[in-house]
Amino acid sequence: METKHNVQLTSAEIANIWTAYQTDSLSICTLTHFLDNIQDSEIRPILEYALQLSKSHIQKLRSIYTEEQLTAPDGFTIKNDYHKAPRLYTDEYYLFNIQNMGKLGMEAYTLALSNSTRLDICEYFTECLHESTKLYNKATEQMLNKGLFIRPPSFLHLIKWNMPKSNPF
């Protein structure tokens, strides 16, 4: 069913697109620094994918602000907030950072989606949630391939050992 009246953004939706804009604009500066210093050719494509996502999000968010006749936040910019600097972290750190960006994105976009009511905003945050999941999975796969992934402890052997031989229920 199509809505025939102009549905305004809710305060939660405005807050969530503002937060998303700030986060993605900061990510662009951070990922640009990482890409300027990355040496591992297997990690580089994941950083490039993350940067492409952030740039795409900024374009979509600007479009929402324009359509709603709202002023977009200033955010962070390469021109004003990024300065070439010597390498600060290892390539492995970049990969861990990207995996955490995926985790945080999944959490943030889930909350944003659950607080949204307008269909276009819901669709935007759903798309971002899927993209964050894909980013997390790419980083995790690479961490597993490189032997860097820190697995949670497993206590299954203890549970099996202490289980009664017959089911008491």
N, C-alpha and C positions, 0 to 999 in steps of 0.2 A: 504494500500500500504506500502510495506516494504522499508525502506531507505537502499540503497546499499553502502552508503559512511559513513565514521566516522563523526558523527556530534558532534562537540566540545560543551562543556557547554558554555553558554553565561556568561557575567560578572554578569548579574542579577541573574542567576541560581547559580553561585558560591557564590555570596553574600548571597543569601537566604538559601543555605544549610549550609553555615558557621554560619549564625545567628541561624538557627534551632539547629545546633550542640551545640552552646554555651548555648542556652536557655534550651535545654533538659538536658545537663550535669549539669547545675545549679539546675534545677528542681529535679534531682536525689538526690542531696545533701539536698535540702530543704525538700523534701518529706520524706527522710530518717529520718531527725530530727523530723518531725511531727509524723511519725509512731513510733518513739522511745518514744514519750510522749502522744500519743492519749489514751484516756480513754473510749470514746464513741464507743460502738461496732457497732452502725449503721453507723457511719462516717468512721470507719476504712476501710471497703471494697472499699469505693470511693477513699480514699488515696492510697490504694494498687493498684487499677485500674490505677490511674494517674501515679504511679511509674512504673508500668508495661509498660504503653504507652511510657514513656520517655526512658526506657531501650531499648525497641523495636526500637524506632526512632534512637537512637544512633547506634545500630547494623546496621540498614539500611543505615544510613548516612555514616558509616565507609565503608560499602560495595561500596557505590557510589564513595567515595574517592579512594578506592583501584582499582576499575574498571577504573577510570579515571587517575590512576597513579599520584594522587595528595596526598600531605601530609595532613592528617586530623589535625584540630586544637587540641591544648592540652586540651582545655575545662576545666571544673571543675571535680575534682575526689574526691571520698570518702576518698581515702588515703591521699591526699594533702590538701583538702579544707573542710573536714567535721570533726568536733570535737564534741564529746558528750558534751552537755550543758544542764543545767536545763531547765525545761519547761518555755517557754517564753509567750505562747499564750494559749487561751482557745480552746477547741474542736470546738466551734462555729466559732472561727476565722479561724481555719483550713478549715472548710466547705466554708466560705465566700471566702477564698483564692483560693480554688479549683474552685469555680464557676467563679471567675475572671480569673483564668488560662484558663478555657474553653472559656470565652469571648475573651481574648487576642489571644488565639490560633485560634479561628474562624476568627478574623481580620487579623492576620499575615499570616495564610495559604491562605486566599482569595487573599491577595496581592501577595504572592509568586506564587500562581497558575496563576494569571493574568499576571505575568511577566515571565512566563516560556514558552518555545517553544518545548523543547524535550519531547516526549511522556512519557518516563519513569519518568522524573522529574514531569511532570504534574500529572501523576498517583500517584506518591508519595505524592504530596501536596494535591491532592483530598482525598486520604485516611486519611491524617492527619486532614483535614478539617472535615471529617465525624467523626473521633475519638474525636476531640475537641467538636463537637456538642453533641456527646453522653456523654462526660464528663460533659459539662455544664448542660445537661438535668438531669443527675444523681444527681448532686449537687443541682440543683434547686428543684427537686422532694423531696429530703431529707430536704431542707430548708422549703419547704411548709409543709411537714409532721410535722416538729418540731415547726412551727409557727415563723420561723426566717426570712422568705422571706419578704423583704420590697417592697411592691407593689407601682408602680407609682401612682400618684393621678389620680382620675377619675373625669372628669367634665361633663360626659354624662347627669347627672340630670340637670345641668345648661343649657346645649344645648337644651334638650327637653323642658324645661320650657320656654325658650326664642324663640322657633321656632313659626313661624306664623301658624295659624290654617289651612290655605289653602296654597297650593303651588303657589307662585307668578309666576312661570315659566310655 
